[in-house]
Amino acid sequence: MMKLLTTAAVLGFVTAAHAQTTFYIVQDTTTKRCTVVREKPTTKTTVIVGPAGTVYKTETEAQTAMKKIKVCVAD
């Protein structure tokens, strides 16, 4: 019984952590290169780009969106 409760608790924690995964599209202000990151930037050398307040649920979704953002597309 204790093993079952422990397993349920671990699975609940992993599921909750996975559900909160977020991705951002950021641009390095020096190199002007865009990348996808998991955490919101806290430095002044990178800025979030794209539609204001957009947070992506998957990395694939963010990568696809990055291809459409003008400041990220190479001329």
Buried (B, 14 or more C-beta within 10 A) or exposed (E): EEEEEEEEEEEEEEEEEEEEEEBBBBBBEEEEEBBBBEEEBEEEEBBBBBEEEBEBEEEEEBBEBBEEBEEBEEE
